[in-house]
């Protein structure tokens, strides 16, 4: 028997006095049956408290660093997580209008406008992206205007203007605007087919592939919602930022915002938003060097010839102080875009940020420079950090020189040209991906097995959390909804790969979906707690590269289904958690997400098709309007590395990134990236054994999947996106949270929303009001090349300088295929 909280609802829809009842739950540890919820829970030490569910049922058996041991959920009838209390109201009004005609009309309009604009600017560099917070702000005044302008009449029995624009309508419209706002991943497949392989297949193929890849993850997300949405320990920090903004805009007041005296959250948000919009003009337009604040490189912009020690290499030669192509010892940036590039530091718990920075210090500031200075993998012939691949003369790799007529690998051309070399940070990012993929599985087995097993038989009413219990009054989404979504989208996928010459097979599609299915819950649990997602893009590339070598189309499709299916499941689940916090009926949430995703995907595909037909030299390196398709080229290079060349020629025995490289004249021992899989699997086991023996040490905060995956965005991210991020996170999530908790509880998430939204609005205003209208004008030319906008570019940092100068003589590996691969 375990004790659970049963909450009755009063007439005002606030929870009444909590009572404790006993229930039988299968699968609970027998030790839990001997414990009650009374004084034992209230007097437990911090080391005995694991998660909220531990407090009620004692089933988790793992330390939860987000848990607030000082709160008394039974008396407060609120979440014991201060992050949740500070952003989410602990009451509900079920009579509030949600799925109204007004909400659906506004939702469809924004589901067309925002994804369409994002797709247009996605192919431009630098791109302009309209995120969820901007959509949230744009929707609000339009909803208020609808109330004032539209008549109070009915159409087909539905009210056009049902009264005030409610917070629940606002949530529904915002989700419709943002669920498909990011560019559909599959559109990069079509762009790469055009640009790299001169292939253009019909619109029907493109539409079915977009719909399938975007929606099939929803069916998996629906299955995972009981593990990732209902449990109170799955806090989803990004959803809390949105909740804080919703409640601020609608002047919601609740106990969790704290008792701090001072200006209201609404006024604070207005001031911070205005300041963020105005300030972005400085680093984004007037003084761009403040964005890349590499002050040491400004003082001495040139390299030192042949540094004699690693200290001279890092400090005197300034490789340590570079931001774009170095290690980022400069520490500072004054651009919120750079700080929040990997996610807002105000939304991520400090313990999670600390784990990310542990990985950054070990792998980026310690291991990378040692390996680079030791010339491992001939890395001194390339920059230490770069998003590009290189040939054996230190030039950027020219993939067109190794392609045959059918856009597959020509081994003769490959041997005549060069092996492919990766900069040290790039190679390290692949190693970290290998570490994280096995560490995630081991970590999940150790820490998440019991809660996963329990959630199979647990309903919303059995969750010891006020928000889950308030949501239990609404009808849940039937399982057959998700089955239908999966059946339709899987059929679309099969049609695409069978009717067009993709090189993909049905069995490979099933394997890609199984990879996503296996990882969705452990990755979701890690993301829900840490605000960081472990990516599957590299592991899917590696697997398909061995399974179906030499077929870039198959590689891109396999990667998309293996990676984006999981990513879309996370998007679906995160939105469901937002609806969970804001008390939106689940069925309304489901249909708004599905309909908006279909609309957004169709619009994005149409916009891309129009752009290729009407924009001259689209995706060309010298495109006059900067529509150079930077992200598409990264996708295309990956298709060459893992699809055309394949991992067998990079990571297998006798190749560059395997332990032993065989040359005609010598045998050279090199570190093997493939060993990272084994290391990643072992690390969580070692940590678990240590913390089991010493349960009260600081080591219980360590999370190896987070340590390994946290810096996985380098490249294209750089030190400028991590070091300032950690500094800001330390100040707000550690110092202010500990010393001024009432201020933090009231303003932290509001400030995060204001900075994110204000900066995004500033980017749009700068582009449309200052850059685009005056492009090519004399004033624009003078401003672009003044000292403050050029000093950071006229340095070795911006030039991607290598330690060794390029030479006409090739370096490194001489080809010798011990087991020669067959021509595809």
C-alpha positions in Angstrom: 0.0 0.0 0.0 1.3 3.5 -0.8 0.0 6.9 0.3 -1.3 9.2 -2.4 -2.8 12.7 -2.4 -6.5 12.9 -3.2 -7.6 16.5 -4.0 -11.2 17.5 -3.9 -12.4 20.6 -5.9 -14.3 23.4 -4.4 -16.7 25.7 -6.1 -13.9 28.2 -7.1 -12.0 25.3 -8.7 -9.1 25.7 -6.3 -8.1 22.5 -4.5 -9.6 21.9 -1.1 -8.0 20.3 1.8 -5.8 17.4 0.8 -6.5 14.0 2.2 -4.4 10.9 2.1 -5.7 7.7 0.8 -4.2 4.2 0.3 -4.1 2.5 -3.1 -2.6 -0.7 -4.4 -0.1 -0.2 -7.1 1.7 -3.1 -8.7 5.4 -3.0 -9.1 6.2 -0.8 -6.1 9.2 -1.7 -4.1 8.2 -3.7 -1.0 10.1 -1.2 1.3 7.6 1.5 0.3 4.7 -0.5 1.7 6.1 -0.1 5.2 6.3 3.6 5.0 3.6 6.2 5.4 3.4 9.7 4.1 3.1 11.6 7.4 5.9 12.7 9.6 8.4 10.3 8.0 8.2 12.4 4.8 8.3 15.8 6.5 11.3 14.8 8.6 13.3 13.1 5.9 16.8 14.5 5.2 17.6 16.0 1.8 19.5 12.9 0.8 16.4 10.8 1.3 14.3 12.9 -1.0 14.4 11.9 -4.6 11.6 13.2 -6.6 8.0 14.3 -6.0 6.8 10.8 -6.6 9.3 9.5 -4.1 7.6 11.7 -1.6 4.3 10.1 -2.2 5.2 6.6 -3.1 9.0 6.2 -2.7 9.5 4.5 -6.0 12.2 6.4 -7.9 15.4 5.5 -6.0 17.4 8.3 -7.7 18.5 11.7 -6.6 16.5 14.6 -8.1 18.5 17.8 -8.0 15.5 19.9 -9.0 13.5 18.8 -6.0 12.9 21.3 -3.2 13.2 19.5 0.1 11.9 22.5 2.1 8.5 22.6 0.5 5.5 20.8 2.0 3.3 19.8 -0.9 0.6 18.3 1.3 0.0 21.7 3.0 0.6 24.0 0.1 -1.1 21.8 -2.5 1.4 22.9 -5.0 4.5 21.5 -6.8 7.6 21.0 -4.6 9.7 22.2 -7.5 10.3 26.0 -7.1 10.7 26.4 -10.8 7.2 25.1 -11.3 5.7 27.1 -8.4 7.2 30.3 -9.7 5.7 30.0 -13.2 2.5 27.8 -13.0 -0.8 28.5 -11.3 -2.1 25.7 -9.0 -5.8 26.2 -9.9 -8.0 25.8 -13.0 -11.3 27.2 -14.4 -12.7 24.4 -16.6 -15.5 26.7 -17.9 -13.0 29.0 -19.6 -13.4 29.0 -23.4 -10.5 27.2 -25.2 -11.2 25.6 -28.6 -13.3 28.5 -30.0 -13.8 29.6 -33.6 -11.7 32.6 -32.8 -8.8 30.5 -31.6 -8.9 28.3 -34.6 -9.1 31.1 -37.1 -6.2 33.0 -35.5 -4.3 29.7 -35.1 -4.6 28.8 -38.8 -3.5 32.3 -39.9 -0.4 32.3 -37.7 0.3 28.7 -38.7 0.6 30.0 -42.3 2.5 33.3 -41.6 5.2 32.3 -39.2 6.4 29.0 -40.7 6.3 30.6 -44.2 8.5 33.5 -43.0 10.9 31.2 -41.2 11.3 29.0 -44.3 12.0 32.1 -46.4 14.7 33.3 -44.1 16.1 29.9 -43.3 17.8 29.8 -46.6 19.4 33.2 -46.0 22.6 33.9 -44.0 22.3 35.2 -41.4 18.8 33.9 -41.0 15.9 35.5 -39.1 13.8 33.0 -37.0 10.5 33.8 -35.3 10.3 31.5 -32.3 7.5 30.5 -29.9 8.0 33.5 -27.6 7.7 36.0 -30.4 4.6 34.2 -31.7 3.2 34.4 -28.1 3.7 38.1 -28.1 2.3 38.7 -31.6 -0.8 36.6 -30.9 -1.8 38.6 -27.8 -2.6 42.0 -29.3 -4.4 40.4 -32.3 -6.6 38.4 -29.9 -7.4 41.5 -28.0 -8.2 43.4 -31.2 -10.6 40.6 -32.2 -12.6 41.2 -29.1 -13.0 44.9 -29.9 -13.6 44.7 -33.7 -15.5 41.5 -34.4 -19.3 41.4 -34.0 -21.0 39.2 -31.3 -22.7 36.9 -33.8 -22.8 33.2 -34.6 -21.7 31.3 -37.7 -23.0 27.7 -37.9 -23.8 27.9 -34.2 -20.3 29.0 -33.3 -19.8 32.4 -31.7 -17.5 34.7 -33.6 -16.7 36.8 -30.5 -17.3 34.7 -27.4 -16.0 37.4 -25.0 -12.6 38.3 -23.6 -9.6 36.7 -25.2 -8.8 34.0 -22.6 -5.4 32.7 -21.5 -6.4 29.2 -22.7 -7.3 30.5 -26.2 -3.9 32.3 -26.2 -2.1 29.1 -25.4 -3.9 27.2 -28.1 -3.2 29.8 -30.8 0.4 30.1 -29.7 0.9 26.3 -30.0 -0.6 26.3 -33.5 1.7 29.2 -34.5 4.9 27.6 -33.1 4.5 23.8 -33.4 5.5 24.0 -37.1 7.5 27.2 -37.0 10.9 25.6 -37.3 11.7 24.5 -40.9 10.7 21.0 -41.6 13.8 18.9 -41.6 12.9 17.0 -44.7 13.0 20.3 -46.8 16.8 20.1 -46.5 16.6 16.7 -48.3 15.0 18.3 -51.3 17.4 21.3 -51.3 20.4 19.0 -51.1 19.0 16.8 -53.9 18.7 19.9 -56.1 22.0 21.6 -55.2 24.4 18.6 -54.8 22.9 15.8 -57.0 20.8 17.7 -59.6 17.6 15.8 -58.7 14.1 17.2 -58.6 11.3 14.8 -57.8 7.6 15.6 -57.8 5.7 17.7 -55.3 3.7 14.7 -54.3 6.9 12.9 -53.1 8.0 16.0 -51.2 4.7 16.6 -49.5 4.2 13.0 -48.4 7.8 12.9 -47.1 7.3 16.2 -45.1 4.0 15.0 -43.7 5.4 11.6 -42.7 8.6 12.9 -41.1 6.8 15.7 -39.2 3.8 13.7 -37.9 5.1 10.2 -37.3 6.9 11.5 -34.3 3.6 12.7 -32.8 2.4 9.1 -32.6 5.5 8.1 -30.7 5.2 11.2 -28.5 1.6 10.2 -27.7 2.7 6.9 -26.4 5.4 8.5 -24.3 3.2 11.2 -22.8 2.4 9.1 -19.6 6.2 9.0 -18.9 7.1 12.5 -19.9 4.1 14.7 -19.2 2.1 13.4 -16.2 5.0 12.8 -13.7 5.6 16.0 -11.8 9.4 15.5 -11.8 9.3 16.0 -15.6 9.3 19.8 -15.3 10.3 20.8 -18.9 12.0 24.2 -18.1 11.3 25.8 -21.5 7.6 25.3 -20.9 7.9 27.2 -17.6 9.2 30.3 -19.5 6.1 30.3 -21.7 3.9 29.8 -18.7 5.4 32.8 -16.9 4.9 34.9 -20.0 1.3 33.8 -20.4 0.5 34.5 -16.8 2.2 37.9 -17.0 0.4 39.0 -20.1 -3.0 37.9 -18.6 -2.2 39.3 -15.2 -2.6 36.0 -13.5 -1.6 36.0 -9.8 -0.8 32.9 -7.8 1.2 32.0 -4.7 4.2 30.6 -6.5 5.4 33.9 -7.9 6.7 34.7 -4.4 6.3 37.6 -1.9 9.0 39.9 -3.3 8.0 43.6 -3.1 8.6 45.8 -6.1 7.2 46.5 -9.5 4.7 44.1 -11.0 5.8 41.3 -13.3 3.9 43.0 -16.2 5.8 46.3 -15.8 9.1 44.4 -15.3 8.4 42.4 -18.5 7.7 45.6 -20.5 10.9 47.3 -19.3 13.0 44.3 -20.1 11.4 43.6 -23.5 11.9 47.2 -24.5 15.5 47.3 -23.4 16.3 44.0 -25.2 14.8 45.3 -28.5 16.7 48.6 -28.3 19.9 47.1 -27.1 20.1 44.5 -30.0 20.6 47.4 -32.4 24.1 47.9 -30.9 25.7 44.4 -31.2 23.5 43.5 -34.2 24.0 46.6 -36.3 26.0 49.5 -34.9 28.9 47.7 -33.1 29.0 44.0 -34.1 32.4 43.5 -32.4 30.5 43.5 -29.1 28.9 40.2 -30.3 32.3 38.6 -30.9 34.2 40.3 -28.0 37.6 38.8 -28.8 39.4 41.8 -27.3 42.8 40.0 -27.1 42.7 39.3 -30.8 41.9 43.0 -31.5 45.1 44.0 -29.7 47.3 41.5 -31.7 45.4 40.3 -34.7 48.2 38.2 -36.3 49.5 34.7 -35.5 52.9 33.9 -34.0 55.0 31.7 -36.2 55.5 28.2 -34.9 54.8 28.5 -31.2 57.3 26.5 -29.1 54.9 25.4 -26.3 51.2 24.7 -25.8 51.1 27.8 -23.5 52.5 30.0 -26.3 50.0 28.3 -28.7 47.0 29.1 -26.5 48.0 32.4 -25.0 50.6 34.2 -27.2 49.3 32.8 -30.4 45.7 33.6 -29.1 44.2 30.3 -30.1 42.8 30.2 -26.6 41.1 33.7 -27.0 39.5 33.2 -30.3 35.7 32.8 -30.4 35.0 31.7 -34.0 37.9 29.4 -34.5 39.4 29.1 -31.0 38.7 28.1 -27.5 37.0 31.2 -26.1 39.1 32.4 -23.2 37.9 35.9 -23.9 34.8 34.9 -21.8 32.5 37.8 -22.8 29.8 38.8 -25.3 27.2 41.5 -25.2 24.8 39.8 -27.5 21.9 37.8 -26.0 21.6 36.0 -29.4 25.0 34.5 -28.7 24.4 33.8 -25.0 21.1 32.0 -25.6 22.2 30.3 -28.9 22.1 26.8 -27.2 19.1 27.7 -24.9 18.3 30.4 -22.4 20.6 30.2 -19.3 17.7 31.5 -17.2 15.6 28.5 -18.1 18.1 25.7 -17.4 18.8 24.6 -13.8 22.3 25.4 -12.6 23.2 21.8 -11.9 22.5 21.0 -15.5 24.5 24.0 -16.7 27.3 22.9 -14.5 27.3 19.4 -16.1 27.4 21.0 -19.6 30.4 23.1 -18.6 32.2 20.1 -17.1 32.0 18.5 -20.5 33.1 21.8 -22.1 36.1 22.1 -19.8 37.2 18.5 -20.2 36.7 18.0 -23.9 37.0 21.5 -25.3 39.4 23.4 -23.0 41.6 20.4 -21.9 41.5 17.5 -24.3 41.1 19.3 -27.6 44.1 21.6 -27.4 46.3 18.7 -26.1 45.3 16.5 -29.1 45.6 19.4 -31.5 49.1 20.5 -30.3 50.1 16.8 -30.5 49.0 16.8 -34.1 46.7 13.8 -33.6 44.8 13.1 -36.9 47.1 15.6 -38.6 44.9 18.3 -37.1 47.6 21.0 -37.0 47.1 21.4 -40.8 43.5 22.7 -40.1 42.0 25.3 -37.7 41.4 23.9 -34.2 37.7 24.8 -34.6 35.8 24.9 -37.9 32.5 23.7 -39.3 34.1 22.6 -42.6 35.9 19.4 -43.7 39.4 19.6 -45.3 41.6 17.8 -47.8 45.2 16.7 -47.4 46.5 20.1 -48.5 44.7 22.1 -45.8 42.0 23.4 -48.2 38.2 23.0 -47.7 37.1 19.6 -49.1 35.8 19.8 -52.6 33.1 17.1 -52.7 32.4 17.5 -56.4 35.9 15.9 -57.2 34.9 12.5 -55.8 31.3 12.1 -57.3 30.5 9.9 -60.2 27.9 10.6 -62.8 25.2 9.0 -60.7 26.1 11.1 -57.6 27.8 8.2 -55.8 31.3 7.7 -54.8 34.0 7.1 -57.4 36.8 5.3 -55.6 39.3 6.2 -58.2 38.5 9.9 -57.9 38.6 9.6 -54.2 42.0 8.1 -54.2 43.3 10.6 -56.7 42.0 13.5 -54.7 42.3 13.2 -50.9 40.9 11.5 -47.8 38.5 13.6 -45.8 40.0 15.3 -42.6 38.0 16.9 -39.8 39.2 19.8 -37.5 39.9 18.7 -34.0 36.8 20.2 -32.5 34.7 18.6 -35.3 36.2 15.2 -34.6 35.7 15.7 -30.9 32.0 16.4 -31.5 31.6 13.1 -33.3 33.4 11.4 -30.3 31.0 13.1 -27.9 28.0 11.9 -29.9 29.3 8.4 -29.7 29.8 8.8 -25.9 26.3 10.2 -25.3 24.4 7.7 -27.3 25.6 4.7 -25.2 25.7 6.7 -21.9 22.0 7.6 -22.4 21.0 3.9 -22.6 23.0 2.9 -19.5 21.8 6.0 -17.6 18.2 5.2 -18.4 18.5 1.6 -17.3 20.1 2.5 -14.0 17.9 5.5 -13.0 14.7 5.4 -15.0 13.7 1.7 -15.2 11.5 1.7 -12.0 9.6 4.9 -12.8 9.1 3.8 -16.4 7.7 0.5 -15.2 5.4 2.2 -12.7 4.0 4.7 -15.2 2.6 1.8 -17.4 -0.1 1.3 -14.8 -0.6 4.7 -13.4 -3.3 7.2 -14.2 -3.4 11.0 -13.8 -5.3 10.8 -10.6 -2.6 8.7 -9.1 0.1 11.3 -9.7 0.9 13.1 -6.4 0.9 16.5 -8.2 -1.9 19.1 -8.2 -1.5 19.8 -11.9 -2.0 16.2 -12.9 -5.0 15.9 -10.7 -6.5 19.1 -12.1 -6.0 17.7 -15.6 -7.6 14.4 -14.8 -11.0 15.9 -15.1 -10.5 16.3 -18.9 -11.0 13.6 -21.5 -7.7 12.1 -22.6 -6.6 11.5 -26.2 -7.6 7.9 -27.1 -4.7 5.6 -28.1 -6.3 4.8 -31.4 -5.8 8.5 -32.5 -2.0 7.9 -32.3 -2.4 4.5 -34.1 -4.2 6.2 -37.0 -1.6 8.9 -37.2 1.2 6.3 -37.3 -0.6 4.1 -39.9 -1.2 7.0 -42.4 2.3 8.5 -42.0 4.0 5.1 -42.2 2.1 4.4 -45.4 3.3 7.8 -46.8 6.9 6.8 -45.9 6.7 3.5 -47.7 5.2 5.0 -50.8 8.0 7.6 -51.0 10.9 5.2 -50.6 9.4 2.6 -53.0 8.0 4.7 -55.9 11.0 7.0 -56.2 14.7 5.8 -56.6 15.8 6.8 -53.1 17.9 3.7 -52.4 16.0 3.3 -49.1 14.3 0.1 -48.1 11.3 -0.7 -45.9 13.5 -2.7 -43.4 15.8 0.3 -43.1 12.8 2.5 -42.4 11.7 0.2 -39.6 15.2 0.2 -38.1 15.2 4.1 -38.2 11.9 4.2 -36.4 13.0 1.6 -33.8 16.0 3.8 -33.0 13.7 6.7 -32.3 11.4 4.5 -30.3 14.1 3.1 -28.1 15.6 6.5 -27.3 12.5 8.7 -27.0 11.8 8.0 -23.3 15.3 8.2 -21.9 16.1 11.3 -24.0 12.8 12.8 -23.1 13.4 12.3 -19.4 16.8 13.9 -19.6 15.4 16.8 -21.6 12.5 17.3 -19.3 14.8 17.7 -16.3 17.9 19.4 -17.9 16.5 21.4 -20.8 19.0 19.7 -23.1 18.3 17.2 -25.8 20.6 14.3 -26.8 20.7 14.3 -30.6 20.5 11.1 -32.7 21.7 12.7 -36.0 25.3 11.4 -35.8 24.5 7.8 -34.7 21.8 7.5 -37.4 24.3 8.8 -40.0 26.8 6.2 -38.8 24.4 3.3 -38.8 23.0 4.0 -42.3 26.5 4.6 -43.6 27.4 1.0 -42.8 24.0 -0.4 -43.7 23.4 1.2 -47.1 26.8 2.6 -48.2 27.2 4.9 -51.2 23.6 6.1 -51.3 23.2 9.7 -50.1 19.5 9.9 -50.6 19.0 6.8 -48.4 21.3 8.2 -45.8 19.4 11.5 -45.7 16.0 9.8 -45.4 17.2 7.3 -42.8 18.7 10.1 -40.7 15.5 12.1 -40.9 13.3 9.3 -39.7 15.8 8.2 -37.1 16.5 11.6 -35.7 13.5 13.9 -36.4 10.9 11.3 -35.3 12.4 11.5 -31.9 12.8 15.3 -32.1 9.2 15.8 -33.2 8.1 13.5 -30.4 9.9 15.8 -28.0 8.2 18.9 -29.6 4.8 17.2 -29.2 5.5 16.2 -25.6 6.9 19.6 -24.7 3.7 21.3 -26.0 1.6 18.8 -24.2 3.4 19.6 -21.0 2.7 23.3 -21.6 -0.9 22.5 -22.1 -0.7 20.4 -18.9 0.6 23.3 -16.9 -2.0 25.7 -18.5 -4.9 23.2 -18.1 -5.7 22.9 -21.8 -8.0 19.9 -22.7 -5.7 17.2 -24.2 -8.0 16.5 -27.2 -8.0 20.2 -28.2 -4.2 20.1 -27.8 -3.9 17.1 -30.1 -5.9 18.4 -32.9 -4.4 21.9 -32.9 -0.9 20.4 -33.1 -1.8 18.0 -35.9 -3.7 20.5 -38.1 -1.1 23.2 -37.6 1.7 20.9 -38.5 0.0 19.8 -41.7 -0.6 23.5 -42.6 2.9 24.6 -41.7 4.7 21.8 -43.6 2.6 22.4 -46.7 3.4 26.2 -46.6 7.1 25.6 -46.0 7.3 23.2 -48.9 5.5 25.7 -51.1 7.7 28.6 -50.1 10.9 26.6 -50.8 9.5 25.5 -54.2 8.7 29.1 -55.1 12.2 30.3 -54.0 14.0 27.7 -56.2 11.9 28.8 -59.1 12.2 32.5 -58.7 15.4 33.4 -56.8 18.5 33.4 -59.1 21.4 31.2 -58.0 19.6 30.1 -54.8 22.1 28.3 -52.5 25.1 29.6 -54.4 28.1 30.6 -52.4 28.1 34.1 -53.9 24.3 34.6 -54.1 23.8 38.4 -54.2 21.1 38.6 -51.6 22.9 36.2 -49.2 20.5 33.3 -49.8 23.4 30.9 -49.5 21.6 28.1 -47.7 24.3 27.6 -45.0 22.4 24.9 -43.0 21.6 23.1 -46.2 25.2 22.9 -47.1 26.0 21.4 -43.7 23.3 18.8 -44.4 24.8 18.2 -47.8 28.3 17.8 -46.5 27.0 15.2 -44.0 25.3 13.4 -46.9 28.7 13.2 -48.6 30.7 12.1 -45.5 28.3 9.4 -44.4 26.3 8.7 -47.6 28.8 9.0 -50.5 32.2 8.3 -48.8 30.7 6.4 -45.8 32.0 5.7 -42.3 33.9 2.6 -43.6 36.4 4.9 -45.2 36.7 7.1 -42.1 36.2 5.0 -38.9 37.0 1.5 -39.9 40.3 -0.4 -39.6 43.2 1.1 -41.6 41.3 4.4 -41.9 42.1 7.9 -40.4 39.8 7.8 -37.3 40.5 4.2 -36.3 43.2 3.2 -33.9 45.8 2.0 -36.4 46.5 3.6 -39.7 48.5 1.5 -42.2 50.7 3.3 -44.6 53.1 1.9 -47.2 56.0 3.0 -45.1 54.9 3.1 -41.5 52.3 2.1 -38.9 51.0 5.0 -36.9 49.0 4.6 -33.7 46.0 7.0 -33.4 43.1 7.3 -30.9 40.1 5.5 -32.1 36.8 7.3 -32.1 34.9 4.0 -32.1 36.2 3.3 -28.6 34.1 6.2 -27.3 31.0 4.0 -27.5 32.4 1.6 -24.9 33.6 4.5 -22.6 30.1 6.1 -22.8 28.4 2.9 -21.7 30.8 2.4 -18.7 30.8 5.9 -17.3 27.3 5.9 -15.8 27.9 2.5 -14.2 31.0 3.7 -12.5 29.2 6.8 -11.2 26.3 4.7 -10.0 28.6 2.4 -8.0 30.4 5.4 -6.4 27.2 7.2 -5.4 25.7 4.0 -4.1 28.7 3.6 -1.8 28.9 7.3 -1.0 25.3 8.6 -1.5 25.8 12.1 0.0 28.7 13.3 -2.2 28.4 16.1 -4.8 28.9 13.4 -7.4 25.2 12.7 -7.3 24.7 15.8 -9.4 26.7 14.4 -12.3 24.8 13.3 -15.4 27.0 11.7 -18.0 24.6 11.9 -21.0 24.4 15.6 -20.3 28.1 16.0 -19.9 28.7 14.3 -23.2 25.9 15.8 -25.2 25.9 19.3 -23.8 28.7 20.5 -26.0 27.6 18.5 -29.0 26.6 21.6 -30.9 30.3 22.6 -31.4 30.4 23.2 -34.3 28.5 25.2 -35.6 28.3 26.6 -32.0 31.5 27.9 -30.6 32.9 28.9 -27.2 31.1 32.3 -27.5 27.8 30.3 -27.1 28.9 28.4 -24.0 31.2 30.5 -21.7 29.0 33.6 -21.4 26.0 31.3 -21.2 27.5 29.6 -18.2 28.5 32.9 -16.5 24.9 34.2 -16.8 23.5 30.9 -15.7 25.7 30.9 -12.6 24.7 34.4 -11.6 20.9 33.9 -12.0 20.4 30.2 -11.4 22.9 29.8 -8.5 23.8 33.2 -6.9 20.5 35.0 -7.2 18.4 31.9 -6.7 20.2 31.1 -3.4 20.6 34.6 -2.0 17.5 36.4 -3.3 15.0 33.6 -3.9 11.9 35.8 -3.7 13.3 38.1 -6.5 14.2 35.0 -8.6 10.8 33.4 -8.1 9.0 36.5 -9.2 11.1 37.7 -12.1 13.5 35.1 -13.4 11.3 33.4 -16.0 9.7 36.7 -17.0 13.2 38.1 -17.6 14.1 35.1 -19.7 11.0 35.5 -21.9 11.6 39.2 -22.2 15.2 38.8 -23.3 14.4 36.0 -25.8 11.4 37.7 -27.3 12.9 41.2 -27.3 16.1 40.0 -29.0 14.1 38.2 -31.7 12.0 41.3 -32.3 15.1 43.3 -32.5 16.6 41.0 -35.1 13.5 41.3 -37.3 13.4 45.1 -36.9 17.1 45.6 -37.7 16.8 43.5 -40.8 13.5 44.9 -42.2 14.1 48.5 -41.1 17.8 49.0 -41.3 19.6 46.3 -43.4 17.2 45.4 -46.2 16.0 48.9 -47.2 19.5 50.3 -47.2 21.4 47.4 -48.6 23.9 48.6 -51.2 23.5 52.3 -50.2 26.6 54.4 -49.3 25.5 54.9 -45.7 25.1 51.1 -45.2 28.5 50.5 -46.8 30.3 53.0 -44.5 28.6 51.6 -41.4 29.4 48.0 -42.4 33.1 48.7 -42.6 33.8 51.1 -39.7 36.1 49.9 -37.0 33.4 48.6 -34.6 32.0 46.3 -37.3 35.2 45.1 -38.8 37.9 44.9 -36.1 36.9 41.4 -35.0 36.9 40.2 -38.6 40.4 41.4 -39.4 42.1 38.9 -37.1 43.4 35.3 -37.3 40.2 34.3 -35.5 38.0 35.2 -38.5 40.5 33.8 -41.0 40.4 30.2 -39.5 44.1 30.1 -39.4 45.9 26.7 -38.9 49.0 26.0 -36.8 50.8 24.7 -39.9 50.6 26.6 -43.2 49.1 24.8 -46.2 51.5 23.2 -48.6 51.4 21.8 -52.1 52.6 18.5 -50.7 49.9 16.3 -49.2 50.0 15.3 -45.6 48.8 12.4 -43.6 47.2 9.2 -44.8 48.3 7.5 -48.0 45.5 5.3 -49.3 45.7 1.6 -48.7 42.4 -0.2 -48.6 43.1 -3.4 -46.7 39.6 -4.6 -47.4 38.7 -2.6 -50.5 35.1 -1.5 -50.6 33.0 -2.3 -53.6 31.9 0.5 -55.9 28.3 1.3 -55.2 
